[in-house]
């Protein structure tokens, strides 16, 4: 099947009913889409599998910049499904922001307050009870690979999919890294904020294109959590699917990004680089 590129403002995909999404999150998505439109333009290819709507689904995406969560939220909303995230307790318990995130329906992952096995079991149980797509980043951080190809990542997403028999679909994206610099891990003053604002206002002037591709369901057949090595095999299939769909999105930038972010560390290697 060949996916045709859609017009940035055109939507032919079936939308979920408003009642499926909390009002506070609908408002948040509206604000998010306005923010993304003020910076650049989204181009969407592919589609979310219709048969998976209304079911627990893990939506695995590559992580290319600090602005890409906003782009993904806007793209998913245009595709007809307002997504949720699996967030750490620290975010959900934060003043003001935590209340907004909790009321929006995002799922809690209690890392650091329980052992790894218990945290994994809680996350898998919460995922099984959800009736919504959950956006996840298998890499766990913005890629620090020089070419901005996906990093090796971790098997957590694959393990949850196998443990809960939850389908996995992928999103590949390119362009959001041009909206905001990577910045610094710790913001201690104006000198750390200045590059972020500079890059954001430059993006508003240059209006980069945010390319988002919705891939099909990843084939995890024949894999189980109990069989040694299957979690890594599932993870490999997920990451290879993301990378395969990323290649055409950056066809004119096969090696390194044309956009240079002087603040992003480049100290990692990608095993998925084509």
Secondary structure, 3 states (H helix, E strand, C coil): CCCCCCCCCCCCCCCCCHHHCCHHHHHHHHHHHHHHHHHCEEEEEECCCHHHCCCCEEEEECCCCCCHHHHHHHHHHHHCCCCEEEEEHHHHCCCCHHHHHHHHCCEEECCCCCCHHHHHHHHHHHHHHCCCEEEECCCCCCCCECCCCCCCCCCHHHHHHHHHCCEEEEEEEECHHHCCCCCCCCCCCHHHHHHHHHHHHHHHHHCCEEEEEEEEECCCCCCCCCCCCHHHHHHHHHHHHHHHHHHHHCCCCCCCCCCCCCCCCCCECCCCCC
